[in-house]
């Protein structure tokens, strides 16, 4: 039996996912506005045979966040369009908010990107989280959780129908006759709770049919949405056990939606510190953690645990915290903090670093061999089909992973030695998209 192969996306974020990475003397903080910086990251990811280059997005900026460090610089679709001309095989994925985009505009932009890169585009559909974002779009509030997910459900349904409304086969380009076969174009005439869209889309299907759909659902409604629509999922898990529980739940939901044969790929976030020796890897982590503004990081931790942490000894173990059952505040982040303490037994300073570098995402620190061991366990247990790599510092942590971990995985037969396809869908091993013309909303959900 062949060994399960790993998949990797690069989650490219500023100067790295560690909140203090930009403070390092050798950081790329001054280069965030230079296209060459992002091209360098993409070329390194492509050298590592990564499936995709992923950009998140946000729709607001607070002065406090701007002072604390880099957040957003380029609008992601614009940047990915530029990167499409500097890459050959690397997938290009960006976040699009169903809370603010209209399906027609999103379908057109993403289909255009998919043509520019010859079938390597993908989209991570999210619902957004903050009222400050809504206030940049002529709305006072974002809306309740259930309302946001109902809109996202309809958004994704219409998005996929639009991508199926102008198939590539409709292009005839017959100079003696017609350019397009109009019988293959389809008007949606969709009228729903949130959107009214006539169609068809005015961009034909791409070489991969349509962009690959990613999702990052963690709540119940988010998981349900991902199980119905997503082809791959960016998951959050502090460790293998959490990842496996999530993966099993998603696969069961996908099977209930008629997708047992092709459930979504599960790609948890991974923060990796890797070096030739364990001591060197720990030193990489320690250097970044030492750059954290201590008072600011302690205050943030205090908000999460709802305690005054200002007097905590940074180099002592984390004081005992109440169980989640006795905690009266928001439970999600608190549960993650308790799990990080259980897993790593950190000092207060180390806990601040874990939260600064990846929040609730898995953190691996060690040699190429020890990281490869852990990655193999996640693959074989079913906890993951691959990872969304979140380098703590860019470009250095990415280069370390590509130069050290990727060759080790290749040596073990766990990772490709060349790209076998030109499309993102092909490299991820995903099937051709189901043609959605003529399907009802319920049938579309069943089609997956």
PEKAMO-V431290 format. One record per backbone hydrogen bond with DSSP energy under -0.5 kcal/mol. NH is the residue of the N-H (numbers start at 0). CO is the residue of the C=O. If there is no record, write none. Layout:
NH:CO
NH:CO
//
This chain:
5:413
6:384
8:386
9:51
10:8
10:388
11:9
11:53
12:10
15:12
16:390
17:391
18:355
20:17
22:19
23:20
26:23
27:393
30:27
31:28
33:30
34:32
36:33
37:33
38:34
39:35
40:36
41:37
42:38
43:39
44:40
45:41
46:42
47:43
48:45
49:44
50:7
51:7
52:90
53:9
54:92
65:61
66:62
67:63
68:64
72:73
78:74
79:75
80:76
81:77
82:78
83:79
84:81
85:82
86:82
90:50
91:119
92:52
93:121
94:54
95:123
97:95
97:125
99:96
100:96
105:101
106:102
107:103
108:104
109:105
110:106
111:107
112:108
113:109
114:110
115:111
116:112
117:114
118:113
121:91
122:211
123:93
124:122
124:213
125:95
125:123
132:129
133:129
134:130
135:132
136:133
138:133
147:143
148:144
149:145
150:146
151:147
152:148
153:149
154:150
155:151
156:152
157:153
158:154
159:155
160:156
161:157
162:158
163:159
164:161
166:183
169:166
170:167
171:169
171:178
172:178
173:177
174:172
176:173
180:169
181:179
183:180
184:181
185:164
187:197
188:197
189:196
191:194
196:189
200:161
204:165
205:208
208:205
209:207
211:120
213:122
213:211
214:231
215:124
222:218
223:219
224:220
225:221
226:222
227:223
228:224
229:225
230:212
231:212
232:264
233:214
234:232
234:266
242:238
243:239
244:240
245:241
246:242
247:243
248:244
249:245
250:246
251:247
252:248
253:249
254:250
255:251
256:252
257:254
258:253
261:258
262:259
264:230
266:232
266:264
267:385
268:234
269:387
270:361
271:269
272:363
273:271
274:365
280:276
281:277
282:278
283:279
284:280
285:281
286:282
287:283
288:284
289:285
290:286
290:287
291:288
293:291
296:292
297:293
298:294
299:295
300:296
301:297
302:298
303:299
304:300
305:301
306:301
308:306
311:308
313:311
315:312
317:345
325:322
326:322
326:323
333:329
334:330
335:331
336:332
337:333
338:334
339:335
340:336
341:337
342:338
343:339
344:340
347:312
347:315
348:313
350:346
351:347
352:348
353:349
354:350
355:351
356:352
357:353
358:353
358:354
360:357
361:236
361:268
363:270
365:272
370:366
371:367
372:368
373:369
374:370
375:371
376:372
377:373
378:374
379:375
380:376
381:377
381:378
382:377
383:377
384:265
385:265
386:6
387:267
388:8
388:386
389:269
390:388
393:14
396:392
397:392
398:394
399:395
400:396
401:397
402:398
403:399
404:399
404:400
405:400
407:403
408:404
409:405
410:406
411:407
412:409
413:408
414:408
423:118
424:118
426:422
427:423
428:424
428:425
429:424
438:435
443:439
444:440
445:441
446:442
447:443
447:444
//
